[in-house]
Amino acid sequence: MSTTNRQWLLKERPLSLVGPEHFKLVESALPEPDLAAGQVLLKTLMLSFEPAMRGWLDDVPSYLPPVGIGEPMRAPGVCQVIRSDNPQLPEGTLVQCMANWQEYSVGDPSAASSPRALREGTSPNLALGVFGGTSLTAYFGLLEVSQPQAGETVLVSGAAGATGSVVAQIARIKGCKVIGIAGGPQKCAWLKDDCKLDEVIDYKSEDLDSRLRELCPQGVDVFFDNVGGDTLQTALNHMAEYGRIVLCGCISNYNDATPPPGPNNLNLVISRRLRIQGFVMMDYMAQAGKAMKELSGWVKAGEIIWREDVQKGFENIPATLQRLYTGANEGKQLLKVADPQ
Ligand SMILES: NC(=O)c1ccc[n+]([C@@H]2O[C@H](COP(=O)([O-])OP(=O)(O)OC[C@H]3O[C@@H](n4cnc5c(N)ncnc54)[C@H](OP(=O)(O)O)[C@@H]3O)[C@@H](O)[C@H]2O)c1
């Protein structure tokens, strides 16, 4: 075991695009901790990057408290138990937890985000990727919140991302006509050729408004929005009567210092009898087992495919977070810190 622990601490709160300059890399001695009953010493193997992490850096109330200046950045990940005072989690066990941006940590079973053992045979990539929180977000947001019916038109923004690509494929499995919005020819080709979406719109090179008019003459029944801002405003113009808009995320303004103006066409919500609903995936965790069983079936049958973007190197952690907001990531953004022992 190493005798040092590296951590990335929050140095200052970003006011625009988050980047390496907002964090400080520190190295400290790793004393042999006295583990209390039930605690485990964890070595970080793989980190997950999520757009919501930008919100944890702002000093505002949210569903999780802000990360404090001088604290290690909060981040979900997969770790390996390297010392244990917990018979449920013996040495060698791979666990999922709030690993944070650090090489070693103490896992406490009494903490809200206590370490949970990975299912036998599940790799860190799969646990954080297609069998992780983004797929559950896609499942509950689409099926529980919007309740799409076969034959309906489903529009998905951020469609080539971890969440959006699973939303789009579930909608396809349910017999919907699926249109994905993504940035760049490679992401759009993957969605059309490999994920088998009906149509794709490259918002970086095409005019979203005219493409939606062309592709959805009867209007959009379900809009699953990961992006917000102008994308939401434009999509609103194309909603069919009694359409549902699922607000999953608004990544286009996560790095803005001041909130952008709201959509100027909300009157359409009234005249077209629309329903707009936000949701937080964690609220559905009681049903996660059932959802994961169905998702696993689709993955094993090849009906849902996925992509992982695995960066490497502890020193590259802050730059990897930035990839989400520039669209550099191709699929679920992960970073490998170490191999299991
Ligand atoms: N409600 C919940 O419980 C919940 C849970 C998890 C995630 N989410 C939300 O789901 C969304 C997707 O998260 P994810 O983890 O799956 O990330 P992701 O989609 O894999 O990665 C983020 C993608 O967002 C797109 N993007 C970034 N900046 C953009 C901009 N200014 N305009 C348009 N698109 C932009 C980029 O794709 P392009 O290259 O195509 O632009 C980028 O690749 C986020 O909004 C996140 O906050 C919500």
The ligand as an SDF file (V2000), in Angstrom:
LIG
                    3D

 48 52  0  0  0  0  0  0  0  0999 V2000
  -32.4570   14.6980  -13.0390 N   0  0  0  0  0  0  0  0  0  0  0  0
  -31.5750   13.8070  -12.6550 C   0  0  0  0  0  0  0  0  0  0  0  0
  -31.7740   13.0600  -11.6830 O   0  0  0  0  0  0  0  0  0  0  0  0
  -30.3020   13.6620  -13.4430 C   0  0  0  0  0  0  0  0  0  0  0  0
  -29.3950   12.6110  -13.1790 C   0  0  0  0  0  0  0  0  0  0  0  0
  -28.2470   12.4870  -13.9780 C   0  0  0  0  0  0  0  0  0  0  0  0
  -28.0150   13.4050  -14.9970 C   0  0  0  0  0  0  0  0  0  0  0  0
  -28.9040   14.4260  -15.1880 N   0  0  0  0  0  0  0  0  0  0  0  0
  -28.6940   15.4040  -16.2770 C   0  0  0  0  0  0  0  0  0  0  0  0
  -28.6490   14.7000  -17.4880 O   0  0  0  0  0  0  0  0  0  0  0  0
  -27.8830   15.4260  -18.4410 C   0  0  0  0  0  0  0  0  0  0  0  0
  -26.8710   14.4890  -19.1110 C   0  0  0  0  0  0  0  0  0  0  0  0
  -25.9350   14.0370  -18.1290 O   0  0  0  0  0  0  0  0  0  0  0  0
  -24.8950   12.8630  -18.4890 P   0  0  0  0  0  0  0  0  0  0  0  0
  -24.2280   12.4810  -17.2220 O   0  0  0  0  0  0  0  0  0  0  0  0
  -25.5850   11.8280  -19.2810 O   0  0  0  0  0  0  0  0  0  0  0  0
  -23.8120   13.6270  -19.3890 O   0  0  0  0  0  0  0  0  0  0  0  0
  -23.4910   13.3880  -20.9300 P   0  0  0  0  0  0  0  0  0  0  0  0
  -24.7530   13.6520  -21.6970 O   0  0  0  0  0  0  0  0  0  0  0  0
  -22.8090   12.0870  -21.1040 O   0  0  0  0  0  0  0  0  0  0  0  0
  -22.4190   14.5290  -21.2290 O   0  0  0  0  0  0  0  0  0  0  0  0
  -22.7850   15.8580  -21.3280 C   0  0  0  0  0  0  0  0  0  0  0  0
  -23.1290   16.2620  -22.7960 C   0  0  0  0  0  0  0  0  0  0  0  0
  -23.9030   17.4470  -22.7560 O   0  0  0  0  0  0  0  0  0  0  0  0
  -23.7630   18.1260  -24.0050 C   0  0  0  0  0  0  0  0  0  0  0  0
  -23.5570   19.5640  -23.7760 N   0  0  0  0  0  0  0  0  0  0  0  0
  -22.6070   20.1560  -23.0150 C   0  0  0  0  0  0  0  0  0  0  0  0
  -22.7290   21.4960  -23.0740 N   0  0  0  0  0  0  0  0  0  0  0  0
  -23.7640   21.7410  -23.9030 C   0  0  0  0  0  0  0  0  0  0  0  0
  -24.3890   22.9380  -24.3850 C   0  0  0  0  0  0  0  0  0  0  0  0
  -23.9540   24.1600  -23.9960 N   0  0  0  0  0  0  0  0  0  0  0  0
  -25.4350   22.8200  -25.2410 N   0  0  0  0  0  0  0  0  0  0  0  0
  -25.8720   21.6120  -25.6360 C   0  0  0  0  0  0  0  0  0  0  0  0
  -25.3320   20.4440  -25.2120 N   0  0  0  0  0  0  0  0  0  0  0  0
  -24.2950   20.5180  -24.3660 C   0  0  0  0  0  0  0  0  0  0  0  0
  -22.5290   17.5320  -24.6980 C   0  0  0  0  0  0  0  0  0  0  0  0
  -22.9980   16.7510  -25.8010 O   0  0  0  0  0  0  0  0  0  0  0  0
  -22.9670   17.3710  -27.3110 P   0  0  0  0  0  0  0  0  0  0  0  0
  -21.5700   17.1650  -27.8000 O   0  0  0  0  0  0  0  0  0  0  0  0
  -23.9900   16.5660  -28.0300 O   0  0  0  0  0  0  0  0  0  0  0  0
  -23.3010   18.8280  -27.1920 O   0  0  0  0  0  0  0  0  0  0  0  0
  -21.9170   16.6270  -23.6320 C   0  0  0  0  0  0  0  0  0  0  0  0
  -21.2710   15.5170  -24.1890 O   0  0  0  0  0  0  0  0  0  0  0  0
  -27.2600   16.5880  -17.6810 C   0  0  0  0  0  0  0  0  0  0  0  0
  -28.0200   17.7490  -17.8800 O   0  0  0  0  0  0  0  0  0  0  0  0
  -27.3510   16.1400  -16.2320 C   0  0  0  0  0  0  0  0  0  0  0  0
  -27.3650   17.1950  -15.3220 O   0  0  0  0  0  0  0  0  0  0  0  0
  -30.0250   14.5660  -14.4390 C   0  0  0  0  0  0  0  0  0  0  0  0
  1  2  1  0
  2  3  2  0
  2  4  1  0
  4  5  1  0
  4 48  2  0
  5  6  2  0
  6  7  1  0
  7  8  2  0
  8  9  1  0
  8 48  1  0
  9 10  1  0
  9 46  1  0
 10 11  1  0
 11 12  1  0
 11 44  1  0
 12 13  1  0
 13 14  1  0
 14 15  2  0
 14 16  1  0
 14 17  1  0
 17 18  1  0
 18 19  2  0
 18 20  1  0
 18 21  1  0
 21 22  1  0
 22 23  1  0
 23 24  1  0
 23 42  1  0
 24 25  1  0
 25 26  1  0
 25 36  1  0
 26 27  1  0
 26 35  1  0
 27 28  2  0
 28 29  1  0
 29 30  1  0
 29 35  2  0
 30 31  1  0
 30 32  2  0
 32 33  1  0
 33 34  2  0
 34 35  1  0
 36 37  1  0
 36 42  1  0
 37 38  1  0
 38 39  2  0
 38 40  1  0
 38 41  1  0
 42 43  1  0
 44 45  1  0
 44 46  1  0
 46 47  1  0
M  CHG  2   8   1  16  -1
M  END
$$$$
